[in-house]
Amino acid sequence: MSIVFKPIEPQKMSLRVVEQIMDCVREGHLKPGDKLPAERTIAEQLGVSRPTVREALSALEIIGLVEIKTGQGAFVNAVDWNNKKAEALALLGEERSPFEVLEARRIIETDAAGLACERASAQEIAEIEVAVQMLRDELATHGQWSEEADQQFHLSIVKAARNSVLMDLFVLLTETTGRRLWARAKEKVHSIPGRSDEFLHEHAQIYEAIRERDPEKARTSILRHFTHAEQTLSAD
């Protein structure tokens, strides 16, 4: 008799975090209204990173299983957790991690900014300037900028690098930014007082470095921007 084994698929760590939290609710260790342990505590007990825990909690919040109160923590909602399990696992299984997307974009766009300094035409540099102004105008009018305006800024830099492979990778990564986990992450960033103004200043610095055709300054500026964004998502 021949035995046919099925391939074992790797599971995202955030999925495992969700399953453990759901187990605690089903087993009665956590009840509606209870506050979940702090992200740092969950991360230490499960042996995972805090971004992984944050990603899991964001998924649980999106589908209504927990409520995250700024400055207070995450609280268990009174809903049927059993019927929501499939939705929670599907959300995390289908969507890319915002933290991984930022990490990949940091790697790609850091070198793209350097190449843009060397290859961009005057028209392409002008397009980056227009994109910065769009961010500035939207922030002044609405208190934050749209995802489209932010993408236009970063797209104009990658375009100016004149590398079709980098462009394809950028487009692939930005296709994930319309998803629910990414939207929740962006909402968190813009909810922090003064943070959007700081990011606008960083965008302007990146543009200035490219306009001056200073590759080292451009790479340093965009690396600082992505590092700041990652730290913001990971912070309490």
Summary of the structure (lengths in Angstrom):
residues: 236
radius of gyration: 20.6
end to end distance: 56.1
largest distance: 71.3
contacts: 710
relative contact order: 0.12
helix: 72%
strand: 4%
